[in-house]
């Protein structure tokens, strides 16, 4: 349980150090990443 609790805290600390423009790039980045996985057939969908 201790190792599982440390990972989200470490991730939150890393995200807090990102500049403001990194968030603008992350949102479309995650969207495009999901779209590519969908095209490859990894994520089943419509």
N, CA, C, O and CB atoms as a CASP TS submission, in Angstrom:
PFRMAT TS
TARGET T0000
AUTHOR 0000-0000-0000
METHOD Language model
MODEL 1
PARENT N/A
ATOM      1  N   UNK     1       0.831  -1.212   0.000  1.00  0.00           N
ATOM      2  CA  UNK     1       0.000   0.000   0.000  1.00  0.00           C
ATOM      3  C   UNK     1       0.869   1.267   0.000  1.00  0.00           C
ATOM      4  O   UNK     1       0.496   2.279  -0.593  1.00  0.00           O
ATOM      5  CB  UNK     1      -0.942   0.003   1.227  1.00  0.00           C
ATOM      6  N   UNK     2       2.005   1.204   0.656  1.00  0.00           N
ATOM      7  CA  UNK     2       2.863   2.388   0.725  1.00  0.00           C
ATOM      8  C   UNK     2       3.404   2.757  -0.651  1.00  0.00           C
ATOM      9  O   UNK     2       3.489   3.939  -0.987  1.00  0.00           O
ATOM     10  CB  UNK     2       4.021   2.151   1.696  1.00  0.00           C
ATOM     11  N   UNK     3       3.771   1.753  -1.452  1.00  0.00           N
ATOM     12  CA  UNK     3       4.314   2.051  -2.775  1.00  0.00           C
ATOM     13  C   UNK     3       3.237   2.639  -3.675  1.00  0.00           C
ATOM     14  O   UNK     3       3.532   3.473  -4.531  1.00  0.00           O
ATOM     15  CB  UNK     3       4.907   0.786  -3.413  1.00  0.00           C
ATOM     16  N   UNK     4       1.997   2.214  -3.490  1.00  0.00           N
ATOM     17  CA  UNK     4       0.914   2.745  -4.320  1.00  0.00           C
ATOM     18  C   UNK     4       0.587   4.187  -3.946  1.00  0.00           C
ATOM     19  O   UNK     4       0.157   4.970  -4.792  1.00  0.00           O
ATOM     20  CB  UNK     4      -0.338   1.872  -4.186  1.00  0.00           C
ATOM     21  N   UNK     5       0.790   4.532  -2.688  1.00  0.00           N
ATOM     22  CA  UNK     5       0.492   5.897  -2.259  1.00  0.00           C
ATOM     23  C   UNK     5       1.583   6.866  -2.712  1.00  0.00           C
ATOM     24  O   UNK     5       1.311   8.051  -2.908  1.00  0.00           O
ATOM     25  CB  UNK     5       0.335   5.953  -0.735  1.00  0.00           C
ATOM     26  N   UNK     6       2.811   6.380  -2.879  1.00  0.00           N
ATOM     27  CA  UNK     6       3.911   7.282  -3.250  1.00  0.00           C
ATOM     28  C   UNK     6       3.841   7.686  -4.716  1.00  0.00           C
ATOM     29  O   UNK     6       4.222   8.804  -5.063  1.00  0.00           O
ATOM     30  CB  UNK     6       5.256   6.622  -2.964  1.00  0.00           C
ATOM     31  N   UNK     7       3.364   6.800  -5.580  1.00  0.00           N
ATOM     32  CA  UNK     7       3.380   7.097  -7.012  1.00  0.00           C
ATOM     33  C   UNK     7       2.510   8.295  -7.399  1.00  0.00           C
ATOM     34  O   UNK     7       2.980   9.154  -8.145  1.00  0.00           O
ATOM     35  CB  UNK     7       2.927   5.889  -7.778  1.00  0.00           C
ATOM     36  N   UNK     8       1.258   8.391  -6.925  1.00  0.00           N
ATOM     37  CA  UNK     8       0.458   9.580  -7.280  1.00  0.00           C
ATOM     38  C   UNK     8       1.089  10.871  -6.743  1.00  0.00           C
ATOM     39  O   UNK     8       1.010  11.910  -7.399  1.00  0.00           O
ATOM     40  CB  UNK     8      -0.975   9.438  -6.733  1.00  0.00           C
ATOM     41  N   UNK     9       1.704  10.817  -5.575  1.00  0.00           N
ATOM     42  CA  UNK     9       2.344  12.010  -5.027  1.00  0.00           C
ATOM     43  C   UNK     9       3.528  12.427  -5.897  1.00  0.00           C
ATOM     44  O   UNK     9       3.727  13.617  -6.146  1.00  0.00           O
ATOM     45  CB  UNK     9       2.805  11.760  -3.577  1.00  0.00           C
ATOM     46  N   UNK    10       4.303  11.470  -6.353  1.00  0.00           N
ATOM     47  CA  UNK    10       5.432  11.784  -7.220  1.00  0.00           C
ATOM     48  C   UNK    10       4.969  12.362  -8.542  1.00  0.00           C
ATOM     49  O   UNK    10       5.584  13.283  -9.079  1.00  0.00           O
ATOM     50  CB  UNK    10       6.274  10.548  -7.462  1.00  0.00           C
ATOM     51  N   UNK    11       3.873  11.810  -9.067  1.00  0.00           N
ATOM     52  CA  UNK    11       3.329  12.307 -10.325  1.00  0.00           C
ATOM     53  C   UNK    11       2.798  13.726 -10.147  1.00  0.00           C
ATOM     54  O   UNK    11       2.981  14.574 -11.021  1.00  0.00           O
ATOM     55  CB  UNK    11       2.214  11.376 -10.840  1.00  0.00           C
ATOM     56  N   UNK    12       2.147  13.984  -9.026  1.00  0.00           N
ATOM     57  CA  UNK    12       1.616  15.325  -8.760  1.00  0.00           C
ATOM     58  C   UNK    12       2.761  16.328  -8.622  1.00  0.00           C
ATOM     59  O   UNK    12       2.651  17.465  -9.080  1.00  0.00           O
ATOM     60  CB  UNK    12       0.743  15.324  -7.479  1.00  0.00           C
ATOM     61  N   UNK    13       3.846  15.911  -7.999  1.00  0.00           N
ATOM     62  CA  UNK    13       5.001  16.803  -7.847  1.00  0.00           C
ATOM     63  C   UNK    13       5.622  17.117  -9.198  1.00  0.00           C
ATOM     64  O   UNK    13       6.042  18.249  -9.437  1.00  0.00           O
ATOM     65  CB  UNK    13       6.050  16.176  -6.918  1.00  0.00           C
ATOM     66  N   UNK    14       5.687  16.133 -10.080  1.00  0.00           N
ATOM     67  CA  UNK    14       6.245  16.374 -11.413  1.00  0.00           C
ATOM     68  C   UNK    14       5.358  17.318 -12.212  1.00  0.00           C
ATOM     69  O   UNK    14       5.855  18.207 -12.904  1.00  0.00           O
ATOM     70  CB  UNK    14       6.420  15.050 -12.170  1.00  0.00           C
ATOM     71  N   UNK    15       4.032  17.124 -12.117  1.00  0.00           N
ATOM     72  CA  UNK    15       3.111  17.973 -12.869  1.00  0.00           C
ATOM     73  C   UNK    15       3.121  19.400 -12.343  1.00  0.00           C
ATOM     74  O   UNK    15       2.884  20.338 -13.104  1.00  0.00           O
ATOM     75  CB  UNK    15       1.696  17.406 -12.810  1.00  0.00           C
ATOM     76  N   UNK    16       3.393  19.580 -11.052  1.00  0.00           N
ATOM     77  CA  UNK    16       3.390  20.926 -10.477  1.00  0.00           C
ATOM     78  C   UNK    16       4.582  21.743 -10.970  1.00  0.00           C
ATOM     79  O   UNK    16       4.550  22.973 -10.928  1.00  0.00           O
ATOM     80  CB  UNK    16       3.405  20.850  -8.949  1.00  0.00           C
ATOM     81  N   UNK    17       5.635  21.065 -11.438  1.00  0.00           N
ATOM     82  CA  UNK    17       6.812  21.786 -11.928  1.00  0.00           C
ATOM     83  C   UNK    17       6.682  22.190 -13.392  1.00  0.00           C
ATOM     84  O   UNK    17       7.508  22.949 -13.899  1.00  0.00           O
ATOM     85  CB  UNK    17       8.052  20.937 -11.746  1.00  0.00           C
ATOM     86  N   UNK    18       5.649  21.689 -14.081  1.00  0.00           N
ATOM     87  CA  UNK    18       5.493  22.013 -15.500  1.00  0.00           C
ATOM     88  C   UNK    18       5.098  23.475 -15.680  1.00  0.00           C
ATOM     89  O   UNK    18       4.331  24.007 -14.877  1.00  0.00           O
ATOM     90  CB  UNK    18       4.444  21.097 -16.151  1.00  0.00           C
ATOM     91  N   UNK    19       5.608  24.131 -16.721  1.00  0.00           N
ATOM     92  CA  UNK    19       5.161  25.491 -17.042  1.00  0.00           C
ATOM     93  C   UNK    19       3.745  25.483 -17.597  1.00  0.00           C
ATOM     94  O   UNK    19       3.200  24.422 -17.903  1.00  0.00           O
ATOM     95  CB  UNK    19       6.114  26.148 -18.048  1.00  0.00           C
ATOM     96  N   UNK    20       3.147  26.663 -17.726  1.00  0.00           N
ATOM     97  CA  UNK    20       1.739  26.754 -18.128  1.00  0.00           C
ATOM     98  C   UNK    20       1.517  26.212 -19.524  1.00  0.00           C
ATOM     99  O   UNK    20       0.469  25.623 -19.789  1.00  0.00           O
ATOM    100  CB  UNK    20       1.260  28.192 -18.059  1.00  0.00           C
ATOM    101  N   UNK    21       2.493  26.395 -20.445  1.00  0.00           N
ATOM    102  CA  UNK    21       2.274  25.948 -21.819  1.00  0.00           C
ATOM    103  C   UNK    21       2.314  24.430 -21.929  1.00  0.00           C
ATOM    104  O   UNK    21       1.812  23.865 -22.901  1.00  0.00           O
ATOM    105  CB  UNK    21       3.315  26.562 -22.743  1.00  0.00           C
ATOM    106  N   UNK    22       2.906  23.767 -20.943  1.00  0.00           N
ATOM    107  CA  UNK    22       2.961  22.306 -20.985  1.00  0.00           C
ATOM    108  C   UNK    22       1.554  21.712 -20.864  1.00  0.00           C
ATOM    109  O   UNK    22       1.259  20.680 -21.467  1.00  0.00           O
ATOM    110  CB  UNK    22       3.871  21.766 -19.857  1.00  0.00           C
ATOM    111  N   UNK    23       0.691  22.364 -20.084  1.00  0.00           N
ATOM    112  CA  UNK    23      -0.682  21.869 -19.940  1.00  0.00           C
ATOM    113  C   UNK    23      -1.449  22.007 -21.252  1.00  0.00           C
ATOM    114  O   UNK    23      -2.288  21.165 -21.572  1.00  0.00           O
ATOM    115  CB  UNK    23      -1.415  22.626 -18.816  1.00  0.00           C
ATOM    116  N   UNK    24      -1.166  23.069 -22.015  1.00  0.00           N
ATOM    117  CA  UNK    24      -1.827  23.265 -23.310  1.00  0.00           C
ATOM    118  C   UNK    24      -1.409  22.160 -24.281  1.00  0.00           C
ATOM    119  O   UNK    24      -2.203  21.731 -25.117  1.00  0.00           O
ATOM    120  CB  UNK    24      -1.484  24.664 -23.899  1.00  0.00           C
ATOM    121  N   UNK    25      -0.156  21.699 -24.168  1.00  0.00           N
ATOM    122  CA  UNK    25       0.325  20.628 -25.038  1.00  0.00           C
ATOM    123  C   UNK    25      -0.134  19.254 -24.556  1.00  0.00           C
ATOM    124  O   UNK    25      -0.330  18.349 -25.366  1.00  0.00           O
ATOM    125  CB  UNK    25       1.844  20.664 -25.122  1.00  0.00           C
ATOM    126  N   UNK    26      -0.307  19.090 -23.247  1.00  0.00           N
ATOM    127  CA  UNK    26      -0.667  17.781 -22.703  1.00  0.00           C
ATOM    128  C   UNK    26      -2.073  17.357 -23.097  1.00  0.00           C
ATOM    129  O   UNK    26      -2.300  16.190 -23.416  1.00  0.00           O
ATOM    130  CB  UNK    26      -0.547  17.794 -21.197  1.00  0.00           C
ATOM    131  N   UNK    27      -3.025  18.296 -23.079  1.00  0.00           N
ATOM    132  CA  UNK    27      -4.421  17.944 -23.344  1.00  0.00           C
ATOM    133  C   UNK    27      -4.608  17.420 -24.772  1.00  0.00           C
ATOM    134  O   UNK    27      -5.173  16.338 -24.931  1.00  0.00           O
ATOM    135  CB  UNK    27      -5.324  19.161 -23.109  1.00  0.00           C
ATOM    136  N   UNK    28      -4.162  18.134 -25.829  1.00  0.00           N
ATOM    137  CA  UNK    28      -4.254  17.564 -27.176  1.00  0.00           C
ATOM    138  C   UNK    28      -3.341  16.353 -27.334  1.00  0.00           C
ATOM    139  O   UNK    28      -3.631  15.463 -28.134  1.00  0.00           O
ATOM    140  CB  UNK    28      -3.903  18.619 -28.225  1.00  0.00           C
ATOM    141  N   UNK    29      -2.251  16.309 -26.589  1.00  0.00           N
ATOM    142  CA  UNK    29      -1.333  15.177 -26.671  1.00  0.00           C
ATOM    143  C   UNK    29      -1.993  13.888 -26.222  1.00  0.00           C
ATOM    144  O   UNK    29      -1.853  12.856 -26.878  1.00  0.00           O
ATOM    145  CB  UNK    29      -0.097  15.440 -25.837  1.00  0.00           C
ATOM    146  N   UNK    30      -2.711  13.938 -25.108  1.00  0.00           N
ATOM    147  CA  UNK    30      -3.428  12.758 -24.634  1.00  0.00           C
ATOM    148  C   UNK    30      -4.543  12.385 -25.600  1.00  0.00           C
ATOM    149  O   UNK    30      -4.803  11.202 -25.821  1.00  0.00           O
ATOM    150  CB  UNK    30      -4.000  13.000 -23.233  1.00  0.00           C
ATOM    151  N   UNK    31      -5.202  13.382 -26.177  1.00  0.00           N
ATOM    152  CA  UNK    31      -6.285  13.117 -27.133  1.00  0.00           C
ATOM    153  C   UNK    31      -5.742  12.423 -28.381  1.00  0.00           C
ATOM    154  O   UNK    31      -6.313  11.441 -28.854  1.00  0.00           O
ATOM    155  CB  UNK    31      -6.999  14.431 -27.524  1.00  0.00           C
ATOM    156  N   UNK    32      -4.631  12.945 -28.909  1.00  0.00           N
ATOM    157  CA  UNK    32      -4.031  12.340 -30.101  1.00  0.00           C
ATOM    158  C   UNK    32      -3.494  10.944 -29.800  1.00  0.00           C
ATOM    159  O   UNK    32      -3.577  10.051 -30.643  1.00  0.00           O
ATOM    160  CB  UNK    32      -2.904  13.229 -30.642  1.00  0.00           C
ATOM    161  N   UNK    33      -2.945  10.752 -28.607  1.00  0.00           N
ATOM    162  CA  UNK    33      -2.433   9.439 -28.219  1.00  0.00           C
ATOM    163  C   UNK    33      -3.564   8.412 -28.182  1.00  0.00           C
ATOM    164  O   UNK    33      -3.399   7.286 -28.652  1.00  0.00           O
ATOM    165  CB  UNK    33      -1.734   9.515 -26.846  1.00  0.00           C
ATOM    166  N   UNK    34      -4.712   8.801 -27.621  1.00  0.00           N
ATOM    167  CA  UNK    34      -5.868   7.909 -27.597  1.00  0.00           C
ATOM    168  C   UNK    34      -6.413   7.650 -28.989  1.00  0.00           C
ATOM    169  O   UNK    34      -6.881   6.549 -29.280  1.00  0.00           O
ATOM    170  CB  UNK    34      -6.958   8.487 -26.721  1.00  0.00           C
ATOM    171  N   UNK    35      -6.355   8.662 -29.856  1.00  0.00           N
ATOM    172  CA  UNK    35      -6.856   8.514 -31.224  1.00  0.00           C
ATOM    173  C   UNK    35      -5.986   7.539 -32.015  1.00  0.00           C
ATOM    174  O   UNK    35      -6.494   6.723 -32.784  1.00  0.00           O
ATOM    175  CB  UNK    35      -6.903   9.883 -31.932  1.00  0.00           C
ATOM    176  N   UNK    36      -4.655   7.634 -31.817  1.00  0.00           N
ATOM    177  CA  UNK    36      -3.732   6.707 -32.491  1.00  0.00           C
ATOM    178  C   UNK    36      -3.952   5.283 -31.992  1.00  0.00           C
ATOM    179  O   UNK    36      -3.960   4.344 -32.787  1.00  0.00           O
ATOM    180  CB  UNK    36      -2.260   7.133 -32.259  1.00  0.00           C
ATOM    181  N   UNK    37      -4.131   5.113 -30.682  1.00  0.00           N
ATOM    182  CA  UNK    37      -4.400   3.779 -30.142  1.00  0.00           C
ATOM    183  C   UNK    37      -5.706   3.231 -30.690  1.00  0.00           C
ATOM    184  O   UNK    37      -5.825   2.030 -30.933  1.00  0.00           O
ATOM    185  CB  UNK    37      -4.446   3.814 -28.609  1.00  0.00           C
ATOM    186  N   UNK    38      -6.687   4.104 -30.886  1.00  0.00           N
ATOM    187  CA  UNK    38      -7.967   3.684 -31.452  1.00  0.00           C
ATOM    188  C   UNK    38      -7.792   3.221 -32.896  1.00  0.00           C
ATOM    189  O   UNK    38      -8.384   2.225 -33.310  1.00  0.00           O
ATOM    190  CB  UNK    38      -8.990   4.830 -31.380  1.00  0.00           C
ATOM    191  N   UNK    39      -6.974   3.950 -33.661  1.00  0.00           N
ATOM    192  CA  UNK    39      -6.721   3.567 -35.053  1.00  0.00           C
ATOM    193  C   UNK    39      -5.990   2.230 -35.137  1.00  0.00           C
ATOM    194  O   UNK    39      -6.245   1.431 -36.039  1.00  0.00           O
ATOM    195  CB  UNK    39      -5.907   4.653 -35.765  1.00  0.00           C
ATOM    196  N   UNK    40      -5.090   1.994 -34.204  1.00  0.00           N
ATOM    197  CA  UNK    40      -4.323   0.749 -34.205  1.00  0.00           C
ATOM    198  C   UNK    40      -5.158  -0.435 -33.723  1.00  0.00           C
ATOM    199  O   UNK    40      -4.743  -1.586 -33.861  1.00  0.00           O
ATOM    200  CB  UNK    40      -3.085   0.898 -33.330  1.00  0.00           C
ATOM    201  N   UNK    41      -6.327  -0.157 -33.160  1.00  0.00           N
ATOM    202  CA  UNK    41      -7.193  -1.239 -32.694  1.00  0.00           C
ATOM    203  C   UNK    41      -6.938  -1.627 -31.253  1.00  0.00           C
ATOM    204  O   UNK    41      -7.477  -2.626 -30.777  1.00  0.00           O
ATOM    205  CB  UNK    41      -7.019  -2.439 -33.565  1.00  0.00           C
ATOM    206  N   UNK    42      -6.120  -0.847 -30.546  1.00  0.00           N
ATOM    207  CA  UNK    42      -5.857  -1.149 -29.139  1.00  0.00           C
ATOM    208  C   UNK    42      -7.098  -0.845 -28.304  1.00  0.00           C
ATOM    209  O   UNK    42      -7.452  -1.602 -27.400  1.00  0.00           O
ATOM    210  CB  UNK    42      -4.641  -0.339 -28.621  1.00  0.00           C
ATOM    211  N   UNK    43      -7.757   0.282 -28.622  1.00  0.00           N
ATOM    212  CA  UNK    43      -8.966   0.677 -27.904  1.00  0.00           C
ATOM    213  C   UNK    43     -10.167   0.398 -28.804  1.00  0.00           C
ATOM    214  O   UNK    43     -10.308   1.030 -29.851  1.00  0.00           O
ATOM    215  CB  UNK    43      -8.913   2.189 -27.482  1.00  0.00           C
ATOM    216  N   UNK    44     -11.032  -0.537 -28.414  1.00  0.00           N
ATOM    217  CA  UNK    44     -12.241  -0.765 -29.213  1.00  0.00           C
ATOM    218  C   UNK    44     -13.208   0.403 -29.069  1.00  0.00           C
ATOM    219  O   UNK    44     -13.345   0.985 -27.993  1.00  0.00           O
ATOM    220  CB  UNK    44     -12.929  -2.078 -28.793  1.00  0.00           C
ATOM    221  N   UNK    45     -13.871   0.734 -30.161  1.00  0.00           N
ATOM    222  CA  UNK    45     -14.796   1.873 -30.116  1.00  0.00           C
ATOM    223  C   UNK    45     -15.748   1.855 -31.281  1.00  0.00           C
ATOM    224  O   UNK    45     -15.934   0.827 -31.933  1.00  0.00           O
ATOM    225  CB  UNK    45     -14.033   3.183 -30.102  1.00  0.00           C
ATOM    226  N   UNK    46     -16.355   3.004 -31.544  1.00  0.00           N
ATOM    227  CA  UNK    46     -17.379   3.119 -32.581  1.00  0.00           C
ATOM    228  C   UNK    46     -16.753   2.901 -33.960  1.00  0.00           C
ATOM    229  O   UNK    46     -17.453   2.958 -34.972  1.00  0.00           O
ATOM    230  CB  UNK    46     -18.074   4.503 -32.513  1.00  0.00           C
TER
END
